[in-house]
Amino acid sequence: MLAVPPSLQVRTLAEFIAYVKARPGELNYASYGVGSGPHLATELFQDMTGTRMVHVPYGGGGPAALGAMTNQVQALFSSVLPVLGMLRSGTLKAIAVASDRRSELLPDVPTFKESGLDYQTGTWFGMLVPARTPPEIIGKLHGATVAILQDQAVRAKIVEQGADVIANSPAEFRAFIRDERARLAGVIRNSNIVLD
C-alpha cells in the first residue's frame, strides 16, 4: 500500500501523482533498504506513472514509517500490518492498496486499480522444494499445505496479519514466480539498482 504523511495535501492517488509530477526529484520516498520490497515497489510505481522521487533507504520498516510520519519522506510503500496502527491513529495517511481487492483491515482504502492505475505488487510467501523433487512428493506437500490453509483458524490468523490466502497449484505458483522475476528484473534494470 501507499502511505504518506498527514501533512501532504493529497487525498487520492490522482492527486498524489499530480503532486509528485509537479515536483520531479524534489520529494523523497522511504524503503527498508536497497533492493527491498518497498524499494522495488516504488521504482515500479515511478516507471508506470512517469514520476521521480529520491530514494531514502532506512534500516527497516519502523524507521521508514517514522520517516514518513515526520515528513522526512513523502511516500512509503509498505505492507498494511506494519503501518496499520499509524494509519488508524492518523499519523500516516493511506492513499491506495496494491492488491487486486481492498484490504479487510482497511476496507475504506481503494485499490490502485479502483483509483485508475493498474498497479499490483506486494510481499508473498510460498513453499519451495529443491529442483528435481519427485512430483509425488510435491503433490503430498501441496495437499498438506492446502489442507492447513483451509483451516478457519489458520485463515483467520493470516487475514489478521493483513495477508490473503491464495493456495494455488504448483504449476500456477511456478508461473507466478517466473512472471514476477521477469517484471522485477525489468524494474531493477531500468532503475539501475545494485546491492552493495
Residue frames as qw, qx, qy, qz and C-alpha x, y, z in Angstrom:
[[0.000, 0.888, 0.460, 0.000, 0.00, 0.00, 0.00],
 [0.356, 0.454, -0.039, 0.816, 1.00, 3.63, -0.41],
 [0.406, -0.778, -0.403, 0.260, 1.09, 5.75, 2.73],
 [0.327, 0.581, -0.026, 0.745, 2.00, 9.43, 3.03],
 [0.204, -0.142, -0.518, 0.819, 2.47, 11.92, 5.88],
 [0.052, 0.733, 0.657, -0.167, -0.79, 13.53, 7.01],
 [0.085, -0.705, 0.013, 0.704, 0.72, 16.94, 6.22],
 [0.174, -0.054, 0.686, 0.704, 0.94, 16.08, 2.50],
 [0.426, 0.373, 0.226, -0.793, -2.03, 17.84, 0.90],
 [0.425, 0.144, -0.720, -0.529, -3.27, 14.89, -1.18],
 [0.669, -0.077, 0.501, -0.543, -6.20, 12.55, -0.58],
 [0.904, 0.326, 0.202, -0.189, -6.33, 10.42, -3.73],
 [0.759, -0.075, 0.437, 0.477, -3.91, 8.59, -5.96],
 [0.454, 0.710, 0.310, 0.441, -4.55, 11.02, -8.82],
 [0.173, -0.975, 0.055, -0.127, -3.73, 13.95, -6.52],
 [0.697, -0.551, 0.359, 0.288, -0.56, 12.22, -5.31],
 [0.716, 0.242, 0.419, 0.504, 0.66, 11.51, -8.85],
 [0.246, 0.870, 0.192, 0.382, -0.04, 15.10, -9.90],
 [0.427, -0.893, 0.140, 0.029, 1.73, 16.41, -6.79],
 [0.736, -0.338, 0.422, 0.408, 4.85, 14.33, -7.48],
 [0.612, 0.484, 0.401, 0.480, 4.86, 15.15, -11.22],
 [0.058, 0.961, 0.097, 0.251, 4.78, 18.86, -10.38],
 [0.356, -0.839, 0.407, -0.054, 7.93, 18.38, -8.23],
 [0.928, 0.266, -0.241, 0.097, 10.23, 15.98, -10.12],
 [0.684, 0.228, -0.436, 0.538, 13.14, 14.89, -7.93],
 [0.114, -0.565, 0.278, -0.768, 12.09, 17.17, -5.05],
 [0.772, -0.403, 0.135, -0.472, 10.23, 14.63, -2.92],
 [0.017, 0.424, -0.894, 0.144, 11.63, 11.64, -1.02],
 [0.873, -0.160, -0.240, -0.393, 10.37, 8.10, -0.61],
 [0.441, -0.540, 0.677, -0.236, 11.32, 5.59, 2.07],
 [0.838, 0.131, -0.500, -0.173, 12.28, 1.96, 1.71],
 [0.844, -0.516, 0.143, -0.023, 13.54, -0.73, 4.06],
 [0.482, -0.533, 0.550, 0.425, 16.86, -0.67, 2.18],
 [0.313, 0.524, -0.555, -0.565, 18.28, -1.01, -1.31],
 [0.330, 0.116, -0.891, -0.289, 16.59, -3.88, -3.17],
 [0.210, 0.172, 0.810, -0.521, 13.85, -4.31, -0.54],
 [0.182, 0.542, 0.807, 0.146, 10.23, -4.84, -1.48],
 [0.048, 0.876, 0.313, -0.363, 9.27, -1.20, -0.85],
 [0.172, -0.566, 0.429, 0.683, 12.23, -0.04, -2.95],
 [0.168, 0.076, 0.835, 0.518, 11.19, -2.17, -5.93],
 [0.119, 0.684, 0.716, -0.080, 7.51, -1.30, -5.43],
 [0.006, 0.836, 0.100, -0.539, 8.23, 2.43, -5.57],
 [0.143, -0.403, 0.604, 0.672, 10.51, 2.12, -8.59],
 [0.178, 0.340, 0.871, 0.308, 7.79, 0.13, -10.39],
 [0.068, 0.812, 0.505, -0.284, 5.25, 2.82, -9.46],
 [0.073, -0.725, 0.199, 0.655, 7.55, 5.56, -10.78],
 [0.194, -0.102, 0.784, 0.581, 8.10, 3.66, -14.04],
 [0.132, 0.522, 0.829, 0.153, 4.35, 3.28, -14.52],
 [0.016, -0.881, -0.421, 0.216, 3.45, 6.89, -13.67],
 [0.489, 0.612, 0.052, 0.619, 6.42, 8.83, -15.07],
 [0.382, -0.908, 0.028, -0.168, 7.16, 10.28, -11.64],
 [0.653, 0.329, -0.453, 0.511, 10.55, 10.79, -9.98],
 [0.552, -0.809, 0.064, -0.192, 11.32, 10.85, -6.26],
 [0.214, 0.640, -0.680, 0.287, 14.56, 10.50, -4.31],
 [0.844, -0.196, -0.499, -0.009, 15.17, 7.12, -2.64],
 [0.204, -0.648, 0.533, -0.505, 15.93, 7.25, 1.11],
 [0.744, -0.052, -0.666, -0.016, 16.82, 3.75, 2.35],
 [0.496, -0.620, 0.362, -0.489, 16.14, 3.12, 6.04],
 [0.125, 0.321, -0.926, 0.156, 17.30, 0.17, 8.13],
 [0.013, -0.260, -0.952, 0.159, 13.87, -1.43, 8.35],
 [0.120, -0.613, -0.658, -0.421, 10.13, -0.84, 8.40],
 [0.376, -0.750, -0.425, 0.340, 9.92, 1.01, 11.73],
 [0.313, -0.462, 0.110, 0.823, 12.47, 3.70, 10.84],
 [0.106, 0.212, 0.609, 0.757, 10.96, 4.05, 7.34],
 [0.207, -0.714, -0.644, -0.183, 7.47, 4.58, 8.80],
 [0.377, -0.704, -0.233, 0.555, 8.86, 7.11, 11.28],
 [0.282, -0.159, 0.353, 0.878, 10.49, 8.95, 8.36],
 [0.061, -0.459, -0.646, -0.607, 7.10, 9.16, 6.66],
 [0.337, -0.745, -0.558, 0.143, 5.29, 10.19, 9.86],
 [0.362, -0.679, -0.064, 0.635, 7.73, 13.07, 10.38],
 [0.488, 0.857, 0.116, -0.119, 7.64, 14.16, 6.71],
 [0.343, -0.593, 0.582, 0.438, 11.34, 13.37, 6.14],
 [0.108, 0.019, 0.845, 0.523, 9.95, 11.32, 3.25],
 [0.460, 0.178, 0.041, -0.869, 6.72, 11.95, 1.41],
 [0.837, 0.125, -0.301, -0.440, 5.87, 8.38, 0.39],
 [0.266, -0.358, 0.881, -0.157, 6.17, 4.88, 1.77],
 [0.772, 0.059, -0.484, -0.408, 5.12, 1.67, 0.06],
 [0.175, -0.327, 0.825, -0.426, 4.56, -0.86, 2.83],
 [0.324, -0.299, -0.893, -0.095, 2.63, -3.94, 3.76],
 [0.397, -0.673, -0.275, -0.561, -0.52, -2.99, 5.65],
 [0.756, -0.515, -0.385, 0.122, 0.23, -4.54, 9.03],
 [0.594, -0.096, -0.241, 0.761, 3.45, -2.65, 9.91],
 [0.050, 0.144, 0.004, 0.988, 1.71, 0.72, 9.43],
 [0.307, -0.548, -0.717, -0.301, -1.86, -0.19, 10.46],
 [0.397, -0.633, -0.474, 0.466, -1.69, 1.45, 13.89],
 [0.221, -0.293, 0.100, 0.925, -0.24, 4.63, 12.38],
 [0.115, -0.276, -0.607, -0.736, -2.98, 4.73, 9.74],
 [0.379, -0.621, -0.682, -0.077, -5.70, 4.23, 12.34],
 [0.396, -0.612, -0.316, 0.607, -4.22, 6.91, 14.62],
 [0.297, 0.935, 0.193, 0.019, -3.88, 9.38, 11.76],
 [0.375, -0.743, 0.365, 0.417, -0.09, 9.69, 11.97],
 [0.187, -0.156, 0.742, 0.625, 0.08, 8.28, 8.43],
 [0.588, 0.432, 0.129, -0.672, -2.45, 8.64, 5.62],
 [0.560, 0.091, 0.794, 0.219, -3.42, 5.75, 3.32],
 [0.287, 0.450, -0.322, -0.782, -3.74, 6.51, -0.40],
 [0.824, 0.242, -0.282, -0.427, -4.29, 3.09, -2.04],
 [0.714, -0.316, 0.625, -0.012, -3.63, -0.63, -1.60],
 [0.243, 0.559, -0.653, -0.449, -1.67, -2.52, -4.25],
 [0.328, 0.028, 0.944, -0.020, -3.65, -5.76, -4.26],
 [0.099, -0.223, -0.737, -0.631, -6.46, -6.90, -6.52],
 [0.397, -0.684, -0.535, -0.298, -9.05, -6.16, -3.83],
 [0.222, -0.767, 0.216, -0.562, -9.38, -3.91, -0.80],
 [0.285, 0.199, -0.818, 0.459, -7.72, -4.95, 2.44],
 [0.530, -0.566, -0.620, -0.120, -10.07, -6.38, 5.05],
 [0.499, -0.418, -0.375, 0.661, -8.10, -4.33, 7.59],
 [0.035, -0.391, 0.033, 0.919, -8.63, -1.08, 5.63],
 [0.380, 0.487, 0.775, 0.136, -11.92, -1.52, 3.78],
 [0.183, 0.908, 0.245, -0.287, -12.30, 2.22, 3.08],
 [0.163, -0.662, 0.485, 0.548, -8.97, 2.48, 1.24],
 [0.797, 0.530, 0.003, -0.289, -9.34, 1.92, -2.52],
 [0.826, -0.040, 0.381, 0.413, -7.09, -0.27, -4.61],
 [0.181, -0.427, 0.396, 0.793, -4.73, 1.31, -7.12],
 [0.126, 0.247, 0.806, 0.523, -6.88, -0.15, -9.89],
 [0.038, -0.776, -0.622, 0.099, -10.03, 1.43, -8.46],
 [0.186, -0.802, -0.028, 0.567, -8.04, 4.68, -8.36],
 [0.540, 0.811, -0.045, -0.222, -7.19, 4.48, -12.06],
 [0.159, 0.698, -0.694, -0.076, -3.78, 2.73, -12.12],
 [0.971, 0.017, -0.191, -0.142, -3.45, -0.97, -12.97],
 [0.203, 0.610, -0.660, 0.388, -0.69, -1.49, -10.40],
 [0.895, -0.405, -0.052, -0.182, -0.27, -4.54, -8.18],
 [0.474, 0.462, -0.648, 0.378, 2.65, -5.53, -6.06],
 [0.676, -0.605, 0.154, -0.392, 3.29, -6.93, -2.63],
 [0.136, -0.469, 0.855, -0.178, 5.03, -9.37, -0.40],
 [0.887, 0.006, -0.240, -0.394, 4.23, -13.01, -0.94],
 [0.390, -0.455, 0.785, -0.158, 5.16, -16.27, 0.75],
 [0.871, 0.229, -0.270, -0.340, 5.31, -19.73, -0.74],
 [0.783, -0.372, 0.497, 0.047, 6.75, -23.16, -0.21],
 [0.532, 0.672, -0.484, -0.178, 9.70, -24.19, -2.39],
 [0.914, -0.233, 0.324, 0.072, 11.48, -27.52, -2.70],
 [0.321, -0.508, 0.610, 0.516, 14.80, -28.49, -4.28],
 [0.549, 0.468, -0.432, -0.541, 14.87, -28.92, -8.06],
 [0.503, 0.197, -0.822, -0.181, 14.12, -32.44, -9.23],
 [0.380, -0.059, 0.728, -0.567, 11.94, -33.23, -6.21],
 [0.036, 0.203, 0.936, 0.285, 9.68, -36.10, -7.35],
 [0.322, -0.301, -0.319, -0.839, 6.19, -34.95, -8.43],
 [0.619, -0.454, -0.629, -0.123, 4.50, -37.30, -5.95],
 [0.466, -0.315, -0.444, 0.697, 6.38, -35.62, -3.05],
 [0.019, -0.066, -0.082, -0.994, 5.42, -32.18, -4.39],
 [0.471, -0.381, -0.552, -0.574, 1.80, -33.36, -4.60],
 [0.599, -0.453, -0.617, 0.235, 1.81, -34.59, -0.98],
 [0.323, -0.218, -0.263, 0.882, 3.39, -31.35, 0.30],
 [0.168, -0.183, -0.283, -0.926, 0.94, -29.27, -1.72],
 [0.536, -0.446, -0.632, -0.337, -2.06, -31.23, -0.48],
 [0.548, -0.436, -0.540, 0.467, -0.97, -30.97, 3.16],
 [0.194, -0.099, -0.084, 0.972, -0.28, -27.23, 2.81],
 [0.308, -0.299, -0.418, -0.801, -3.66, -26.53, 1.20],
 [0.572, -0.482, -0.662, -0.040, -5.39, -28.53, 3.96],
 [0.427, -0.360, -0.398, 0.729, -3.70, -26.39, 6.61],
 [0.030, -0.020, 0.118, 0.992, -4.58, -23.18, 4.77],
 [0.394, -0.396, -0.589, -0.584, -8.25, -24.25, 4.62],
 [0.427, -0.430, -0.678, 0.417, -8.42, -24.45, 8.41],
 [0.075, -0.878, -0.326, -0.342, -10.56, -21.48, 9.52],
 [0.549, -0.788, -0.011, 0.279, -8.34, -20.62, 12.50],
 [0.615, -0.153, 0.339, 0.696, -5.24, -20.56, 10.27],
 [0.261, 0.594, 0.457, 0.608, -7.01, -18.49, 7.61],
 [0.267, -0.921, -0.268, -0.093, -8.26, -16.04, 10.24],
 [0.602, -0.620, 0.120, 0.488, -4.75, -15.59, 11.63],
 [0.517, 0.118, 0.424, 0.734, -3.33, -14.94, 8.15],
 [0.063, 0.758, 0.428, 0.488, -6.05, -12.39, 7.35],
 [0.463, -0.855, -0.170, 0.162, -5.48, -10.76, 10.76],
 [0.593, -0.403, 0.254, 0.649, -1.86, -10.24, 9.66],
 [0.239, 0.732, -0.113, -0.628, -3.05, -8.32, 6.60],
 [0.038, -0.306, 0.829, 0.467, -2.49, -11.10, 4.06],
 [0.793, 0.207, -0.081, -0.567, -4.64, -13.14, 1.70],
 [0.613, -0.171, 0.769, 0.051, -4.64, -16.92, 1.33],
 [0.476, 0.493, -0.454, -0.570, -4.07, -17.99, -2.28],
 [0.649, -0.131, 0.744, -0.096, -3.15, -21.72, -2.12],
 [0.653, 0.569, -0.253, -0.431, -2.69, -22.05, -5.87],
 [0.991, 0.093, 0.065, 0.066, -1.33, -25.12, -7.65],
 [0.646, -0.423, 0.339, 0.538, 2.41, -25.83, -8.02],
 [0.498, 0.382, 0.479, 0.613, 2.17, -25.00, -11.75],
 [0.006, -0.919, -0.284, -0.272, 0.40, -21.70, -11.05],
 [0.508, -0.816, 0.102, 0.256, 2.99, -20.80, -8.40],
 [0.664, -0.090, 0.410, 0.619, 5.85, -21.61, -10.83],
 [0.318, 0.642, 0.429, 0.551, 4.25, -19.33, -13.42],
 [0.255, -0.951, -0.168, -0.048, 3.77, -16.59, -10.82],
 [0.610, -0.602, 0.238, 0.457, 7.44, -16.73, -9.78],
 [0.575, 0.203, 0.467, 0.641, 8.55, -16.69, -13.43],
 [0.133, 0.810, 0.376, 0.430, 6.38, -13.65, -14.17],
 [0.416, -0.900, -0.047, 0.120, 7.48, -11.81, -11.00],
 [0.669, -0.332, 0.308, 0.589, 11.15, -12.41, -11.84],
 [0.434, 0.423, 0.452, 0.655, 10.69, -11.00, -15.33],
 [0.081, -0.903, -0.312, -0.282, 8.68, -8.00, -14.13],
 [0.496, -0.846, 0.058, 0.186, 11.04, -7.09, -11.28],
 [0.702, -0.092, 0.320, 0.630, 14.17, -7.75, -13.34],
 [0.305, 0.661, 0.351, 0.588, 12.94, -5.02, -15.67],
 [0.314, -0.933, -0.117, -0.131, 12.43, -2.64, -12.74],
 [0.706, -0.549, 0.190, 0.404, 15.91, -3.42, -11.37],
 [0.612, 0.196, 0.377, 0.668, 17.48, -2.90, -14.79],
 [0.133, 0.791, 0.328, 0.499, 15.57, 0.32, -15.56],
 [0.397, -0.909, -0.023, -0.127, 16.35, 1.78, -12.13],
 [0.513, 0.571, -0.515, 0.382, 19.97, 0.60, -12.14],
 [0.691, -0.626, 0.210, -0.295, 19.59, -0.97, -8.68],
 [0.664, 0.326, -0.623, 0.257, 22.74, -2.65, -7.40],
 [0.767, -0.625, -0.144, -0.002, 23.37, -4.15, -3.99],
 [0.036, -0.858, 0.486, -0.165, 26.43, -3.05, -2.05]]
